[in-house]
Amino acid sequence: MSMFDTLRAVIRGKTPAQMRLKGRIWQWQRGDTVAGTDPVVVFAMPLVSRRRSDNWEEVCANLARTLDSLRRQSSHRWAVILCGQDAPDGITLPDNVAFVRFTGSDRYFDKGLKRRAIVRHLLRSRRDEGYLFQFDADDIAHPDLVRHIVEDHNAAGYFLPEGYLWNIATGEVAPLAEREGLKALNRICGSSNAVHFDLRRNRASGAVLNEMKAHAAIPARMEYFGLHMQPVPFPAALYVIGHGENMIGRRGKLGGKLDYIARHALPASEAQTVLRAFGVDAAEIAPAQAP
């Protein structure tokens, strides 16, 4: 680390020593806690503004597909906090999906600010226990994801090393995992971390939830707070690209994902099996990949 990077880390309070101290203070403020028996998974979903999108109808269609994947969950213990400048069109949001209007500017990259707004809403609106799951509004959750979290309930958090990359434009599917030759889902996709919160006694959880930055680093950062996150032990999410509204596309980073999926694409029959396991309608598989 250069002297400049070290100085910047000190100013931001992000050196290991500062983070350890912050973690100890947080644990003292939180106090002793006993995990409950009825946790909920709250999905935090920032939504791009209509003005910044290239195709607002596609943004809304992607969100509808993501919400459908939550409706297919084998456990009903989930909720969504959706945050954006514009409410989605053509979607009737169920009672467990809250829309929080973001009043900040969309001139610059605003995803982090929307996530902080989601945390504020969580702290104001809930007095229970669960997991805040950062999840993009275009990805797909495995039907058993929520059930695994609420039944295992480690009172720390979970991350997703395994899943699949799906190019919806071509139907190609490639595995994501922490093994030689592949990339782990939580290394390249933001829909990969759920951190425990407990709002039954106080709002101390807010401080640690706002530390959910740089998705690949979240499990290590949570260690400072005594939260030992565990991997979900099955491929638990589809990272969806190819629909024209990916944030990585706007930032000029889509090429690497396309190259990865070209090198690791599953045979067409296996791709269809994967998509069906996630409950994706076969009609959404590109003709080139259909039987």
C-alpha positions in Angstrom: 0.0 0.0 0.0 1.4 3.4 -1.0 1.9 6.2 1.5 -1.1 8.0 -0.2 -3.3 5.0 0.2 -2.3 4.6 3.8 -3.1 8.3 4.6 -6.4 8.0 2.8 -7.3 4.9 4.8 -6.4 6.7 8.1 -8.5 9.8 7.2 -11.5 7.5 6.3 -11.0 5.4 9.4 -10.5 2.3 7.4 -7.1 1.0 8.6 -7.3 -2.5 10.3 -6.6 -1.0 13.7 -9.4 1.6 13.3 -11.8 -1.1 12.0 -11.0 -3.4 14.9 -11.7 -0.5 17.3 -14.9 0.4 15.5 -16.0 -3.2 15.7 -15.4 -3.5 19.4 -17.3 -0.3 20.1 -20.2 -1.5 18.0 -20.4 -4.8 19.8 -20.4 -3.0 23.1 -23.2 -0.6 21.9 -25.3 -3.6 20.6 -24.9 -5.5 23.9 -25.7 -9.1 24.5 -28.3 -10.5 22.1 -30.0 -13.8 21.7 -31.1 -14.8 18.2 -34.8 -15.1 17.8 -36.7 -17.9 16.0 -38.5 -15.9 13.2 -36.0 -13.9 11.1 -36.9 -12.2 7.9 -34.7 -11.6 4.8 -35.0 -8.1 3.6 -33.7 -7.5 0.0 -32.2 -4.1 -0.5 -32.7 -3.1 -4.2 -31.5 0.2 -5.6 -33.2 1.1 -8.9 -31.7 3.2 -11.6 -33.5 6.4 -12.5 -35.7 6.7 -15.6 -33.5 9.5 -16.9 -30.3 7.5 -16.6 -31.7 4.3 -18.1 -31.5 3.6 -21.8 -34.7 1.7 -21.8 -37.0 2.2 -18.9 -39.4 -0.5 -20.0 -36.5 -3.0 -19.8 -35.6 -1.8 -16.4 -39.1 -2.4 -15.2 -39.3 -5.8 -16.9 -36.0 -6.9 -15.2 -37.4 -5.8 -11.9 -40.6 -7.8 -12.5 -38.5 -10.9 -13.3 -36.5 -10.4 -10.1 -39.6 -10.0 -7.9 -41.1 -13.1 -9.5 -38.1 -15.0 -8.3 -38.9 -13.9 -4.8 -42.5 -14.9 -5.2 -41.3 -18.4 -6.0 -39.4 -18.6 -2.7 -40.1 -21.7 -0.6 -40.2 -19.6 2.5 -42.5 -16.5 2.8 -40.1 -14.8 5.3 -38.9 -12.1 2.9 -39.5 -8.5 2.1 -38.0 -5.9 -0.3 -37.0 -2.3 0.1 -36.8 -0.8 -3.4 -35.2 2.7 -3.7 -35.1 4.9 -6.7 -36.0 8.3 -8.2 -39.0 6.8 -10.1 -41.5 4.1 -9.1 -41.6 1.3 -11.6 -44.3 1.2 -14.3 -46.6 -1.7 -14.9 -45.8 -3.5 -11.7 -48.2 -4.0 -8.8 -45.9 -4.1 -5.8 -47.1 -6.6 -3.1 -47.5 -5.5 0.5 -44.0 -6.8 1.5 -42.3 -4.6 -1.1 -41.8 -1.0 0.0 -40.8 1.7 -2.5 -38.6 4.5 -1.1 -38.3 7.5 -3.3 -34.8 8.8 -3.6 -34.6 12.6 -3.8 -30.9 12.8 -4.5 -29.3 13.6 -7.9 -28.7 10.9 -10.4 -25.9 12.9 -12.1 -23.3 10.6 -10.6 -23.2 6.9 -9.5 -25.8 6.9 -6.8 -26.1 3.2 -5.9 -24.3 3.6 -2.6 -26.4 6.6 -1.6 -29.6 4.6 -2.3 -28.3 1.7 -0.2 -27.9 4.1 2.7 -31.4 5.4 2.2 -32.6 1.7 2.3 -30.8 1.3 5.6 -32.5 4.4 7.0 -35.9 3.1 6.0 -35.1 -0.3 7.5 -34.2 1.4 10.8 -37.4 3.5 10.8 -39.8 0.8 9.7 -38.9 -2.5 11.3 -38.5 -3.6 14.9 -37.6 -7.3 14.2 -34.6 -9.4 13.4 -33.3 -10.7 10.1 -30.8 -10.2 7.3 -30.4 -7.3 4.9 -29.5 -8.8 1.5 -28.0 -6.6 -1.1 -29.6 -7.6 -4.3 -29.6 -6.0 -7.7 -33.0 -5.4 -9.4 -32.2 -7.6 -12.4 -30.8 -10.8 -10.8 -32.6 -14.0 -9.9 -32.7 -15.8 -6.6 -32.9 -19.5 -6.2 -36.2 -20.7 -4.9 -34.6 -22.1 -1.7 -32.4 -19.1 -0.9 -34.6 -17.5 1.7 -35.5 -20.8 3.3 -31.8 -21.7 3.8 -31.1 -18.4 5.5 -34.0 -18.3 7.9 -33.7 -22.0 8.8 -30.0 -22.0 9.3 -30.1 -18.5 11.0 -26.5 -18.1 12.1 -27.2 -14.5 13.4 -24.1 -13.2 11.5 -24.7 -13.3 7.8 -24.3 -15.2 4.5 -22.5 -14.8 1.2 -23.0 -16.5 -2.1 -19.8 -18.0 -3.6 -21.8 -20.2 -6.0 -24.3 -19.3 -8.8 -24.5 -18.8 -12.5 -23.9 -16.0 -15.0 -26.7 -15.8 -17.5 -26.6 -13.9 -20.7 -30.3 -13.4 -21.3 -29.6 -12.2 -24.9 -28.1 -15.5 -26.0 -29.3 -18.0 -23.4 -25.7 -18.8 -22.4 -25.2 -19.9 -18.8 -21.8 -20.3 -17.1 -21.1 -21.5 -13.6 -19.7 -19.3 -10.9 -17.8 -20.9 -8.0 -14.7 -20.6 -5.8 -12.7 -23.2 -7.6 -9.8 -23.4 -10.1 -10.6 -21.8 -13.5 -13.9 -20.2 -12.3 -14.8 -17.0 -10.5 -16.9 -16.9 -7.4 -20.3 -15.2 -7.6 -19.6 -12.9 -4.7 -16.4 -11.7 -6.4 -18.1 -10.4 -9.5 -21.8 -9.9 -8.6 -23.3 -7.5 -6.0 -26.3 -9.8 -5.3 -24.3 -11.9 -2.9 -24.3 -10.7 0.7 -26.8 -10.9 3.5 -25.8 -9.3 6.9 -27.7 -9.9 10.1 -29.6 -7.1 11.8 -31.5 -7.0 15.1 -33.8 -4.1 15.7 -35.7 -5.6 18.6 -33.9 -3.6 21.3 -32.0 -0.7 19.5 -30.9 0.6 16.2 -27.2 -0.3 16.6 -27.4 -2.5 13.5 -27.5 0.5 11.3 -23.8 1.2 11.8 -22.7 -2.2 10.6 -25.2 -2.4 7.7 -23.7 0.8 6.3 -20.4 -1.0 6.2 -21.7 -3.2 3.4 -19.5 -1.8 0.7 -17.4 -3.4 -2.0 -19.3 -6.7 -2.2 -16.3 -9.0 -2.5 -14.9 -7.5 0.8 -18.0 -7.6 2.9 -17.4 -11.0 4.6 -13.9 -9.9 5.7 -15.2 -6.5 6.8 -17.9 -8.1 8.9 -15.3 -10.1 10.8 -14.3 -6.8 12.5 -17.8 -6.6 14.0 -17.7 -10.2 15.2 -20.1 -11.4 12.4 -18.7 -14.5 10.9 -20.6 -14.8 7.6 -21.1 -18.3 6.2 -21.4 -19.4 2.5 -24.7 -20.6 1.2 -23.8 -24.2 0.1 -25.6 -24.3 -3.2 -25.7 -22.2 -6.4 -28.1 -19.5 -5.1 -28.4 -16.7 -7.7 -28.4 -16.0 -11.4 -26.3 -13.0 -12.3 -28.1 -11.7 -15.3 -26.4 -9.7 -18.2 -27.2 -9.0 -21.8 -30.4 -7.1 -21.4 -28.9 -3.7 -22.1 -29.4 -2.1 -18.7 -26.5 -3.6 -16.7 -24.6 -1.1 -14.5 -21.4 -2.7 -15.5 -22.3 -1.9 -19.1 -22.7 1.8 -18.3 -19.3 1.7 -16.6 -17.6 0.0 -19.6 -16.9 -3.3 -17.7 -19.2 -5.7 -19.6 -16.5 -7.1 -21.9 -14.9 -9.3 -19.2 -18.2 -10.9 -18.3 -19.0 -11.7 -21.9 -15.5 -13.2 -22.3 -16.0 -15.3 -19.2 -19.3 -16.7 -20.3 -18.0 -17.5 -23.7 -15.2 -19.5 -22.2 -17.3 -21.4 -19.6 -20.7 -21.7 -21.2 -22.6 -24.9 -20.3 -24.0 -27.1 -23.1 -27.5 -25.9 -24.1 -29.3 -28.8 -22.3 -27.5 -28.1 -19.1 -28.2 -24.4 -19.4 -31.9 -25.1 -19.7 -31.8 -27.4 -16.6 -30.2 -24.6 -14.6 -32.7 -22.0 -15.7 -35.6 -24.3 -14.9 -34.2 -25.0 -11.4 -34.4 -21.2 -10.8 -38.0 -21.2 -12.2 -37.2 -19.2 -15.3 -39.8 -19.6 -18.0 -38.5 -21.6 -20.9 -39.8 -18.9 -23.3 -37.1 -16.6 -22.0 -34.4 -18.9 -23.3 -32.9 -17.5 -26.5 -33.9 -19.5 -29.6 -30.3 -20.4 -30.3 -30.2 -22.3 -27.0 -33.7 -23.9 -27.2 -34.0 -27.6 -28.0 
